[in-house]
């Protein structure tokens, strides 16, 4: 299977499958284009039933990971397990300069300040992963082993975002990532 096969899968019924709970698309050479193809599924009400998404050993890089985390944040509200191991999601350029803020309340300004200190130092994909973890209230298991998550700033950002998550029970981060987390979700480099 590859991106074209994923496209056929989505076009021929995945969008209409309202009872799908487990989707394993591992070892399929799915790239950023495949993630884009899956967007119609994740933007549909069908994705609400999905509880487990297994995408290990594909070719999802930084840009595809950014898109995936945005889609999952919007569509797969009941997702409990996400396996992205052996995808190079950490490969992407740093965020760059933040956009100018409009009128915001004090809490929003504090959050922006906290996030902006990382903006020029971490890949956008890692930023989106962290924000996904902070906002998600269902995910219980995440596997990002061998995903190229590197650098002290990336590690600190993920640890900071994990402190806001109250549902994650297990996170697998092994070689290929320069990340170790103790029981309190604090990063060590």
C-alpha positions as CSV (number, residue, x, y, z in Angstrom):
1,X,0.0,0.0,0.0
2,X,1.1,3.6,-0.5
3,X,-0.4,7.1,-0.8
4,X,-2.5,6.1,-3.8
5,X,-3.9,3.1,-2.0
6,X,-4.8,5.3,1.0
7,X,-6.6,7.6,-1.4
8,X,-8.6,4.7,-2.8
9,X,-9.4,3.5,0.7
10,X,-10.7,7.0,1.7
11,X,-12.7,7.4,-1.5
12,X,-14.3,4.0,-1.4
13,X,-15.9,4.1,2.0
14,X,-13.6,5.1,4.9
15,X,-15.4,8.5,5.1
16,X,-18.7,6.7,5.6
17,X,-17.5,4.1,8.2
18,X,-19.0,5.5,11.4
19,X,-18.1,2.5,13.5
20,X,-14.4,2.2,12.8
21,X,-12.5,2.1,16.1
22,X,-9.1,0.6,15.0
23,X,-7.2,1.7,12.0
24,X,-3.8,0.2,11.3
25,X,-2.0,1.6,8.3
26,X,1.5,0.7,9.4
27,X,4.3,-0.4,6.9
28,X,2.6,1.3,4.0
29,X,5.0,4.0,2.8
30,X,2.4,6.7,3.6
31,X,4.0,10.1,3.2
32,X,2.8,13.7,3.7
33,X,0.6,13.3,0.7
34,X,-1.1,10.3,2.3
35,X,-1.9,12.3,5.4
36,X,-3.4,15.0,3.2
37,X,-5.5,12.4,1.5
38,X,-6.7,11.2,4.9
39,X,-7.9,14.7,5.8
40,X,-11.4,14.2,4.4
41,X,-11.8,11.2,6.8
42,X,-10.5,13.1,9.8
43,X,-12.7,16.1,8.9
44,X,-15.8,13.9,8.7
45,X,-18.0,12.7,11.6
46,X,-16.7,9.2,10.9
47,X,-13.4,9.9,12.7
48,X,-15.3,10.4,16.0
49,X,-15.5,6.6,16.5
50,X,-11.7,6.1,16.0
51,X,-10.0,5.0,19.2
52,X,-6.7,3.6,17.8
53,X,-4.6,4.9,14.9
54,X,-1.4,2.9,14.1
55,X,0.9,4.6,11.6
56,X,4.3,3.2,12.5
57,X,7.0,2.5,9.8
58,X,5.7,4.9,7.2
59,X,7.3,8.0,5.6
60,X,5.5,10.7,7.6
61,X,7.9,13.6,8.0
62,X,7.6,17.0,9.7
63,X,5.1,18.6,7.3
64,X,2.8,15.5,7.4
65,X,3.1,15.3,11.2
66,X,2.0,19.0,11.4
67,X,-1.0,18.2,9.2
68,X,-1.8,15.0,11.1
69,X,-1.8,16.7,14.6
70,X,-4.1,19.4,13.3
71,X,-6.5,16.9,11.8
72,X,-6.5,14.7,15.0
73,X,-7.1,17.7,17.1
74,X,-10.2,18.6,15.1
75,X,-11.6,15.2,14.1
76,X,-10.5,12.2,16.2
77,X,-11.8,13.4,19.5
78,X,-12.1,9.9,21.0
79,X,-8.6,8.7,20.0
80,X,-7.0,6.8,22.8
81,X,-3.9,5.2,21.1
82,X,-1.6,6.8,18.5
83,X,1.5,5.0,17.2
84,X,3.8,7.1,15.0
85,X,7.0,5.2,15.7
86,X,9.6,5.0,13.0
87,X,8.4,8.1,11.2
88,X,10.7,11.2,11.0
89,X,8.2,13.6,12.5
90,X,11.0,15.7,14.1
91,X,12.4,16.7,10.7
92,X,11.1,20.2,10.0
93,X,12.4,23.8,10.3
94,X,11.9,25.9,13.4
95,X,8.8,28.0,13.7
96,X,10.4,31.5,13.2
97,X,9.0,34.8,14.3
98,X,5.6,34.7,16.1
99,X,2.6,36.5,14.5
100,X,1.5,39.8,16.1
101,X,-1.1,39.3,18.8
102,X,-4.5,40.9,18.7
103,X,-6.3,42.0,21.8
104,X,-6.0,39.1,24.3
105,X,-6.8,38.5,27.9
106,X,-4.1,37.9,30.5
107,X,-4.2,34.1,30.3
108,X,-3.8,34.1,26.5
109,X,-0.9,36.5,26.7
110,X,0.8,34.3,29.3
111,X,0.3,31.2,27.1
112,X,1.7,33.1,24.0
113,X,4.7,34.2,26.0
114,X,5.3,30.6,27.2
115,X,5.0,29.2,23.7
116,X,7.0,32.0,22.0
117,X,10.1,31.3,23.9
118,X,10.3,28.0,22.0
119,X,9.2,29.3,18.5
120,X,12.6,29.8,17.0
121,X,14.2,26.7,18.5
122,X,11.9,23.8,17.8
123,X,10.5,22.2,14.6
124,X,6.9,23.1,13.9
125,X,6.0,19.4,14.0
126,X,7.2,19.2,17.6
127,X,5.3,22.3,18.5
128,X,2.1,20.8,17.0
129,X,2.8,17.5,18.9
130,X,3.1,19.3,22.2
131,X,0.0,21.4,21.7
132,X,-1.9,18.2,20.6
133,X,-0.8,16.5,23.9
134,X,-1.7,19.5,26.0
135,X,-5.2,19.9,24.6
136,X,-6.2,16.2,24.1
137,X,-8.4,14.8,26.9
138,X,-8.7,11.2,25.6
139,X,-5.3,9.9,24.4
140,X,-3.9,7.3,26.8
141,X,-1.0,5.8,24.8
142,X,1.5,7.5,22.5
143,X,4.4,5.9,20.7
144,X,6.9,8.3,19.1
145,X,9.9,5.9,19.3
146,X,12.6,6.5,16.6
147,X,10.9,9.7,15.4
148,X,13.9,12.1,15.4
149,X,12.7,14.2,18.3
150,X,16.0,15.9,19.2
151,X,17.3,19.0,21.0
152,X,16.9,20.3,24.5
153,X,14.3,22.9,23.5
154,X,12.1,20.3,21.8
155,X,12.4,18.1,24.9
156,X,11.6,20.9,27.3
157,X,8.6,22.0,25.2
158,X,7.1,18.5,25.1
159,X,7.6,18.0,28.8
160,X,6.0,21.4,29.5
161,X,3.0,20.5,27.4
162,X,2.7,17.0,29.0
163,X,2.2,18.6,32.3
164,X,-1.1,19.9,31.1
165,X,-2.3,16.4,29.9
166,X,-4.2,14.4,32.5
167,X,-5.2,11.3,30.4
168,X,-1.9,10.0,28.9
169,X,-0.9,6.8,30.7
170,X,1.9,5.7,28.5
171,X,4.4,7.3,26.2
172,X,7.1,5.3,24.3
173,X,10.1,7.4,23.4
174,X,13.1,5.3,22.5
175,X,16.4,5.6,20.6
176,X,16.3,8.0,17.7
177,X,15.0,10.6,20.1
178,X,17.1,12.5,22.6
179,X,14.4,12.5,25.2
180,X,13.9,10.9,28.6
181,X,11.0,11.7,30.9
182,X,10.6,10.8,34.5
183,X,7.4,10.0,36.3
184,X,6.5,13.7,36.6
185,X,6.8,14.4,32.9
186,X,9.9,16.4,33.3
187,X,12.5,16.4,30.5
188,X,16.1,15.5,30.9
189,X,18.6,15.9,28.1
